[in-house]
Amino acid sequence: MDDRLVEILEKILLIDRSSITPDLRREDIEDWDSMTHLVLISDIEEEFGVSFSDEQIAEVMSVADLITLISS
């Protein structure tokens, strides 16, 4: 997993990097609400120089989904 993504997740979700795995889901993190989700997506788009559609953003339910989006 890209260190830049881990750093963004750690910073935005306020969780320890050791708990960040591809299997981590939105429902597992109480603070990963809709507003936090938008901030997270915005930071990822800026860091990786990518842009996601509204549909793609709505479909993200896990770290694995983020990795897939960034890779595509």
Biopython code that builds the backbone (N, CA, C, O; Angstrom):
import numpy as np
from Bio.PDB.StructureBuilder import StructureBuilder

atoms = [
    (1, "MET", "N", (0.849, -1.170, 0.000)),
    (1, "MET", "CA", (0.000, 0.000, 0.000)),
    (1, "MET", "C", (0.896, 1.235, 0.000)),
    (1, "MET", "O", (1.912, 1.271, 0.694)),
    (2, "ASP", "N", (0.524, 2.219, -0.761)),
    (2, "ASP", "CA", (1.293, 3.447, -0.900)),
    (2, "ASP", "C", (1.346, 4.206, 0.432)),
    (2, "ASP", "O", (0.317, 4.410, 1.076)),
    (3, "ASP", "N", (2.537, 4.616, 0.835)),
    (3, "ASP", "CA", (2.710, 5.357, 2.092)),
    (3, "ASP", "C", (1.937, 6.667, 2.095)),
    (3, "ASP", "O", (1.465, 7.116, 3.140)),
    (4, "ARG", "N", (1.810, 7.279, 0.915)),
    (4, "ARG", "CA", (1.059, 8.546, 0.849)),
    (4, "ARG", "C", (-0.401, 8.319, 1.220)),
    (4, "ARG", "O", (-0.994, 9.135, 1.926)),
    (5, "LEU", "N", (-0.980, 7.225, 0.754)),
    (5, "LEU", "CA", (-2.366, 6.917, 1.089)),
    (5, "LEU", "C", (-2.507, 6.635, 2.578)),
    (5, "LEU", "O", (-3.450, 7.106, 3.214)),
    (6, "VAL", "N", (-1.585, 5.878, 3.128)),
    (6, "VAL", "CA", (-1.626, 5.574, 4.561)),
    (6, "VAL", "C", (-1.548, 6.864, 5.373)),
    (6, "VAL", "O", (-2.284, 7.026, 6.346)),
    (7, "GLU", "N", (-0.676, 7.774, 4.988)),
    (7, "GLU", "CA", (-0.544, 9.051, 5.703)),
    (7, "GLU", "C", (-1.835, 9.856, 5.651)),
    (7, "GLU", "O", (-2.240, 10.442, 6.654)),
    (8, "ILE", "N", (-2.484, 9.889, 4.491)),
    (8, "ILE", "CA", (-3.752, 10.618, 4.366)),
    (8, "ILE", "C", (-4.821, 9.977, 5.248)),
    (8, "ILE", "O", (-5.529, 10.676, 5.974)),
    (9, "LEU", "N", (-4.940, 8.662, 5.189)),
    (9, "LEU", "CA", (-5.932, 7.964, 6.005)),
    (9, "LEU", "C", (-5.676, 8.198, 7.490)),
    (9, "LEU", "O", (-6.608, 8.446, 8.256)),
    (10, "GLU", "N", (-4.424, 8.118, 7.888)),
    (10, "GLU", "CA", (-4.052, 8.325, 9.290)),
    (10, "GLU", "C", (-4.433, 9.735, 9.745)),
    (10, "GLU", "O", (-4.985, 9.920, 10.829)),
    (11, "LYS", "N", (-4.132, 10.716, 8.909)),
    (11, "LYS", "CA", (-4.388, 12.120, 9.248)),
    (11, "LYS", "C", (-5.875, 12.441, 9.278)),
    (11, "LYS", "O", (-6.345, 13.080, 10.219)),
    (12, "ILE", "N", (-6.616, 12.014, 8.277)),
    (12, "ILE", "CA", (-8.027, 12.373, 8.167)),
    (12, "ILE", "C", (-8.906, 11.561, 9.119)),
    (12, "ILE", "O", (-9.812, 12.102, 9.752)),
    (13, "LEU", "N", (-8.634, 10.269, 9.214)),
    (13, "LEU", "CA", (-9.479, 9.405, 10.045)),
    (13, "LEU", "C", (-9.023, 9.342, 11.502)),
    (13, "LEU", "O", (-9.700, 8.759, 12.350)),
    (14, "LEU", "N", (-7.870, 9.947, 11.780)),
    (14, "LEU", "CA", (-7.330, 9.978, 13.154)),
    (14, "LEU", "C", (-7.178, 8.572, 13.729)),
    (14, "LEU", "O", (-7.595, 8.293, 14.853)),
    (15, "ILE", "N", (-6.569, 7.691, 12.928)),
    (15, "ILE", "CA", (-6.326, 6.327, 13.380)),
    (15, "ILE", "C", (-4.856, 5.991, 13.225)),
    (15, "ILE", "O", (-4.145, 6.624, 12.444)),
    (16, "ASP", "N", (-4.407, 5.005, 13.960)),
    (16, "ASP", "CA", (-3.022, 4.570, 13.899)),
    (16, "ASP", "C", (-2.769, 3.817, 12.606)),
    (16, "ASP", "O", (-3.603, 3.028, 12.161)),
    (17, "ARG", "N", (-1.618, 4.065, 12.010)),
    (17, "ARG", "CA", (-1.288, 3.437, 10.720)),
    (17, "ARG", "C", (-1.272, 1.919, 10.800)),
    (17, "ARG", "O", (-1.480, 1.250, 9.788)),
    (18, "SER", "N", (-1.031, 1.360, 11.981)),
    (18, "SER", "CA", (-1.002, -0.101, 12.108)),
    (18, "SER", "C", (-2.381, -0.729, 11.892)),
    (18, "SER", "O", (-2.484, -1.922, 11.607)),
    (19, "SER", "N", (-3.430, 0.067, 12.025)),
    (19, "SER", "CA", (-4.779, -0.461, 11.820)),
    (19, "SER", "C", (-5.282, -0.253, 10.392)),
    (19, "SER", "O", (-6.403, -0.644, 10.064)),
    (20, "ILE", "N", (-4.464, 0.355, 9.550)),
    (20, "ILE", "CA", (-4.868, 0.634, 8.173)),
    (20, "ILE", "C", (-4.465, -0.542, 7.274)),
    (20, "ILE", "O", (-3.284, -0.775, 7.014)),
    (21, "THR", "N", (-5.467, -1.260, 6.817)),
    (21, "THR", "CA", (-5.279, -2.383, 5.907)),
    (21, "THR", "C", (-6.290, -2.243, 4.771)),
    (21, "THR", "O", (-7.259, -1.494, 4.897)),
    (22, "PRO", "N", (-6.079, -2.946, 3.677)),
    (22, "PRO", "CA", (-7.068, -2.887, 2.595)),
    (22, "PRO", "C", (-8.462, -3.316, 3.034)),
    (22, "PRO", "O", (-9.455, -2.881, 2.450)),
    (23, "ASP", "N", (-8.548, -4.158, 4.049)),
    (23, "ASP", "CA", (-9.843, -4.654, 4.520)),
    (23, "ASP", "C", (-10.604, -3.650, 5.393)),
    (23, "ASP", "O", (-11.768, -3.878, 5.720)),
    (24, "LEU", "N", (-9.967, -2.558, 5.767)),
    (24, "LEU", "CA", (-10.614, -1.554, 6.614)),
    (24, "LEU", "C", (-11.784, -0.928, 5.863)),
    (24, "LEU", "O", (-11.624, -0.430, 4.749)),
    (25, "ARG", "N", (-12.964, -0.959, 6.485)),
    (25, "ARG", "CA", (-14.185, -0.468, 5.843)),
    (25, "ARG", "C", (-14.706, 0.778, 6.542)),
    (25, "ARG", "O", (-14.414, 1.013, 7.714)),
    (26, "ARG", "N", (-15.481, 1.575, 5.813)),
    (26, "ARG", "CA", (-16.070, 2.794, 6.380)),
    (26, "ARG", "C", (-16.842, 2.481, 7.653)),
    (26, "ARG", "O", (-16.760, 3.223, 8.632)),
    (27, "GLU", "N", (-17.577, 1.406, 7.642)),
    (27, "GLU", "CA", (-18.408, 1.051, 8.794)),
    (27, "GLU", "C", (-17.576, 0.705, 10.035)),
    (27, "GLU", "O", (-18.102, 0.691, 11.147)),
    (28, "ASP", "N", (-16.291, 0.428, 9.848)),
    (28, "ASP", "CA", (-15.412, 0.091, 10.970)),
    (28, "ASP", "C", (-14.909, 1.321, 11.721)),
    (28, "ASP", "O", (-14.442, 1.212, 12.854)),
    (29, "ILE", "N", (-15.005, 2.489, 11.088)),
    (29, "ILE", "CA", (-14.466, 3.723, 11.659)),
    (29, "ILE", "C", (-15.611, 4.694, 11.909)),
    (29, "ILE", "O", (-16.219, 5.196, 10.963)),
    (30, "GLU", "N", (-15.903, 4.958, 13.158)),
    (30, "GLU", "CA", (-17.020, 5.827, 13.517)),
    (30, "GLU", "C", (-16.893, 7.217, 12.894)),
    (30, "GLU", "O", (-17.888, 7.807, 12.474)),
    (31, "ASP", "N", (-15.671, 7.733, 12.838)),
    (31, "ASP", "CA", (-15.466, 9.083, 12.314)),
    (31, "ASP", "C", (-15.456, 9.166, 10.787)),
    (31, "ASP", "O", (-15.351, 10.264, 10.240)),
    (32, "TRP", "N", (-15.564, 8.028, 10.084)),
    (32, "TRP", "CA", (-15.568, 8.039, 8.621)),
    (32, "TRP", "C", (-17.003, 8.272, 8.147)),
    (32, "TRP", "O", (-17.641, 7.389, 7.574)),
    (33, "ASP", "N", (-17.488, 9.486, 8.405)),
    (33, "ASP", "CA", (-18.840, 9.858, 8.003)),
    (33, "ASP", "C", (-18.794, 10.530, 6.633)),
    (33, "ASP", "O", (-17.741, 10.569, 5.997)),
    (34, "SER", "N", (-19.917, 11.052, 6.179)),
    (34, "SER", "CA", (-19.990, 11.607, 4.823)),
    (34, "SER", "C", (-19.085, 12.821, 4.640)),
    (34, "SER", "O", (-18.468, 12.968, 3.585)),
    (35, "MET", "N", (-18.992, 13.681, 5.629)),
    (35, "MET", "CA", (-18.136, 14.863, 5.511)),
    (35, "MET", "C", (-16.663, 14.461, 5.504)),
    (35, "MET", "O", (-15.886, 14.962, 4.691)),
    (36, "THR", "N", (-16.283, 13.579, 6.387)),
    (36, "THR", "CA", (-14.907, 13.084, 6.426)),
    (36, "THR", "C", (-14.564, 12.378, 5.123)),
    (36, "THR", "O", (-13.439, 12.478, 4.635)),
    (37, "HIS", "N", (-15.522, 11.674, 4.567)),
    (37, "HIS", "CA", (-15.318, 10.967, 3.305)),
    (37, "HIS", "C", (-14.947, 11.958, 2.193)),
    (37, "HIS", "O", (-14.032, 11.703, 1.409)),
    (38, "LEU", "N", (-15.647, 13.063, 2.132)),
    (38, "LEU", "CA", (-15.363, 14.062, 1.100)),
    (38, "LEU", "C", (-13.990, 14.698, 1.291)),
    (38, "LEU", "O", (-13.279, 14.942, 0.316)),
    (39, "VAL", "N", (-13.616, 14.964, 2.525)),
    (39, "VAL", "CA", (-12.290, 15.519, 2.811)),
    (39, "VAL", "C", (-11.218, 14.504, 2.415)),
    (39, "VAL", "O", (-10.206, 14.865, 1.815)),
    (40, "LEU", "N", (-11.441, 13.258, 2.747)),
    (40, "LEU", "CA", (-10.509, 12.189, 2.412)),
    (40, "LEU", "C", (-10.324, 12.081, 0.894)),
    (40, "LEU", "O", (-9.197, 12.019, 0.401)),
    (41, "ILE", "N", (-11.427, 12.060, 0.170)),
    (41, "ILE", "CA", (-11.371, 11.967, -1.293)),
    (41, "ILE", "C", (-10.647, 13.179, -1.872)),
    (41, "ILE", "O", (-9.826, 13.033, -2.778)),
    (42, "SER", "N", (-10.938, 14.349, -1.369)),
    (42, "SER", "CA", (-10.300, 15.570, -1.851)),
    (42, "SER", "C", (-8.789, 15.522, -1.661)),
    (42, "SER", "O", (-8.034, 15.872, -2.568)),
    (43, "ASP", "N", (-8.352, 15.093, -0.492)),
    (43, "ASP", "CA", (-6.911, 14.982, -0.217)),
    (43, "ASP", "C", (-6.256, 13.944, -1.132)),
    (43, "ASP", "O", (-5.145, 14.156, -1.617)),
    (44, "ILE", "N", (-6.937, 12.834, -1.365)),
    (44, "ILE", "CA", (-6.397, 11.791, -2.235)),
    (44, "ILE", "C", (-6.298, 12.298, -3.672)),
    (44, "ILE", "O", (-5.288, 12.080, -4.340)),
    (45, "GLU", "N", (-7.335, 12.968, -4.144)),
    (45, "GLU", "CA", (-7.304, 13.511, -5.505)),
    (45, "GLU", "C", (-6.141, 14.482, -5.681)),
    (45, "GLU", "O", (-5.442, 14.456, -6.694)),
    (46, "GLU", "N", (-5.948, 15.331, -4.687)),
    (46, "GLU", "CA", (-4.863, 16.311, -4.756)),
    (46, "GLU", "C", (-3.490, 15.643, -4.701)),
    (46, "GLU", "O", (-2.608, 15.976, -5.492)),
    (47, "GLU", "N", (-3.309, 14.718, -3.789)),
    (47, "GLU", "CA", (-2.015, 14.051, -3.611)),
    (47, "GLU", "C", (-1.616, 13.205, -4.816)),
    (47, "GLU", "O", (-0.452, 13.197, -5.217)),
    (48, "PHE", "N", (-2.586, 12.494, -5.392)),
    (48, "PHE", "CA", (-2.286, 11.565, -6.470)),
    (48, "PHE", "C", (-2.549, 12.142, -7.863)),
    (48, "PHE", "O", (-2.291, 11.479, -8.867)),
    (49, "GLY", "N", (-3.058, 13.370, -7.926)),
    (49, "GLY", "CA", (-3.315, 13.991, -9.219)),
    (49, "GLY", "C", (-4.379, 13.269, -10.021)),
    (49, "GLY", "O", (-4.267, 13.134, -11.239)),
    (50, "VAL", "N", (-5.411, 12.806, -9.332)),
    (50, "VAL", "CA", (-6.509, 12.089, -9.969)),
    (50, "VAL", "C", (-7.814, 12.814, -9.683)),
    (50, "VAL", "O", (-7.876, 13.701, -8.832)),
    (51, "SER", "N", (-8.846, 12.426, -10.401)),
    (51, "SER", "CA", (-10.173, 13.000, -10.179)),
    (51, "SER", "C", (-11.193, 11.877, -10.289)),
    (51, "SER", "O", (-11.140, 11.070, -11.217)),
    (52, "PHE", "N", (-12.105, 11.829, -9.355)),
    (52, "PHE", "CA", (-13.105, 10.777, -9.309)),
    (52, "PHE", "C", (-14.490, 11.344, -9.603)),
    (52, "PHE", "O", (-14.787, 12.489, -9.262)),
    (53, "SER", "N", (-15.320, 10.546, -10.230)),
    (53, "SER", "CA", (-16.702, 10.950, -10.482)),
    (53, "SER", "C", (-17.505, 10.820, -9.187)),
    (53, "SER", "O", (-17.087, 10.152, -8.240)),
    (54, "ASP", "N", (-18.660, 11.472, -9.172)),
    (54, "ASP", "CA", (-19.535, 11.367, -7.997)),
    (54, "ASP", "C", (-19.915, 9.913, -7.736)),
    (54, "ASP", "O", (-20.003, 9.482, -6.586)),
    (55, "GLU", "N", (-20.137, 9.169, -8.803)),
    (55, "GLU", "CA", (-20.506, 7.756, -8.663)),
    (55, "GLU", "C", (-19.372, 6.964, -8.023)),
    (55, "GLU", "O", (-19.611, 6.157, -7.124)),
    (56, "GLN", "N", (-18.141, 7.185, -8.476)),
    (56, "GLN", "CA", (-16.989, 6.488, -7.907)),
    (56, "GLN", "C", (-16.833, 6.825, -6.429)),
    (56, "GLN", "O", (-16.567, 5.943, -5.612)),
    (57, "ILE", "N", (-16.997, 8.085, -6.089)),
    (57, "ILE", "CA", (-16.860, 8.527, -4.694)),
    (57, "ILE", "C", (-17.901, 7.834, -3.821)),
    (57, "ILE", "O", (-17.587, 7.382, -2.720)),
    (58, "ALA", "N", (-19.119, 7.750, -4.299)),
    (58, "ALA", "CA", (-20.200, 7.128, -3.527)),
    (58, "ALA", "C", (-19.987, 5.632, -3.338)),
    (58, "ALA", "O", (-20.459, 5.055, -2.360)),
    (59, "GLU", "N", (-19.275, 5.002, -4.275)),
    (59, "GLU", "CA", (-19.073, 3.556, -4.208)),
    (59, "GLU", "C", (-17.928, 3.134, -3.286)),
    (59, "GLU", "O", (-17.788, 1.948, -2.988)),
    (60, "VAL", "N", (-17.112, 4.078, -2.834)),
    (60, "VAL", "CA", (-15.981, 3.741, -1.962)),
    (60, "VAL", "C", (-16.491, 3.339, -0.583)),
    (60, "VAL", "O", (-17.104, 4.132, 0.131)),
    (61, "MET", "N", (-16.219, 2.090, -0.231)),
    (61, "MET", "CA", (-16.653, 1.569, 1.063)),
    (61, "MET", "C", (-15.492, 1.033, 1.897)),
    (61, "MET", "O", (-15.680, 0.635, 3.047)),
    (62, "SER", "N", (-14.279, 1.024, 1.308)),
    (62, "SER", "CA", (-13.140, 0.450, 2.028)),
    (62, "SER", "C", (-11.837, 1.036, 1.507)),
    (62, "SER", "O", (-11.806, 1.728, 0.490)),
    (63, "VAL", "N", (-10.781, 0.746, 2.216)),
    (63, "VAL", "CA", (-9.446, 1.147, 1.771)),
    (63, "VAL", "C", (-9.120, 0.440, 0.460)),
    (63, "VAL", "O", (-8.494, 1.035, -0.417)),
    (64, "ALA", "N", (-9.527, -0.805, 0.312)),
    (64, "ALA", "CA", (-9.296, -1.536, -0.935)),
    (64, "ALA", "C", (-9.951, -0.812, -2.112)),
    (64, "ALA", "O", (-9.380, -0.756, -3.201)),
    (65, "ASP", "N", (-11.141, -0.260, -1.898)),
    (65, "ASP", "CA", (-11.804, 0.503, -2.953)),
    (65, "ASP", "C", (-10.987, 1.738, -3.326)),
    (65, "ASP", "O", (-10.880, 2.082, -4.503)),
    (66, "LEU", "N", (-10.414, 2.400, -2.331)),
    (66, "LEU", "CA", (-9.562, 3.566, -2.605)),
    (66, "LEU", "C", (-8.333, 3.174, -3.416)),
    (66, "LEU", "O", (-7.954, 3.870, -4.358)),
    (67, "ILE", "N", (-7.719, 2.068, -3.052)),
    (67, "ILE", "CA", (-6.531, 1.595, -3.767)),
    (67, "ILE", "C", (-6.889, 1.310, -5.228)),
    (67, "ILE", "O", (-6.135, 1.665, -6.133)),
    (68, "THR", "N", (-8.027, 0.677, -5.452)),
    (68, "THR", "CA", (-8.474, 0.370, -6.812)),
    (68, "THR", "C", (-8.695, 1.642, -7.616)),
    (68, "THR", "O", (-8.279, 1.731, -8.771)),
    (69, "LEU", "N", (-9.353, 2.628, -7.006)),
    (69, "LEU", "CA", (-9.607, 3.898, -7.711)),
    (69, "LEU", "C", (-8.319, 4.605, -8.076)),
    (69, "LEU", "O", (-8.170, 5.088, -9.199)),
    (70, "ILE", "N", (-7.399, 4.670, -7.152)),
    (70, "ILE", "CA", (-6.131, 5.359, -7.397)),
    (70, "ILE", "C", (-5.362, 4.665, -8.503)),
    (70, "ILE", "O", (-4.714, 5.318, -9.320)),
    (71, "SER", "N", (-5.433, 3.353, -8.530)),
    (71, "SER", "CA", (-4.686, 2.568, -9.516)),
    (71, "SER", "C", (-5.268, 2.649, -10.922)),
    (71, "SER", "O", (-4.558, 2.443, -11.907)),
    (72, "SER", "N", (-6.568, 2.951, -11.012)),
    (72, "SER", "CA", (-7.195, 2.955, -12.337)),
    (72, "SER", "C", (-7.001, 4.241, -13.093)),
    (72, "SER", "O", (-7.480, 4.372, -14.220)),
]
sb = StructureBuilder()
sb.init_structure("model")
sb.init_model(0)
sb.init_chain("A")
sb.init_seg("    ")
for serial, (resi, resn, name, xyz) in enumerate(atoms, 1):
    if name == "N":
        sb.init_residue(resn, " ", resi, " ")
    sb.init_atom(name, np.array(xyz, "f"), 0.0, 1.0, " ", f" {name:<3s}", serial, name[0])
structure = sb.get_structure()
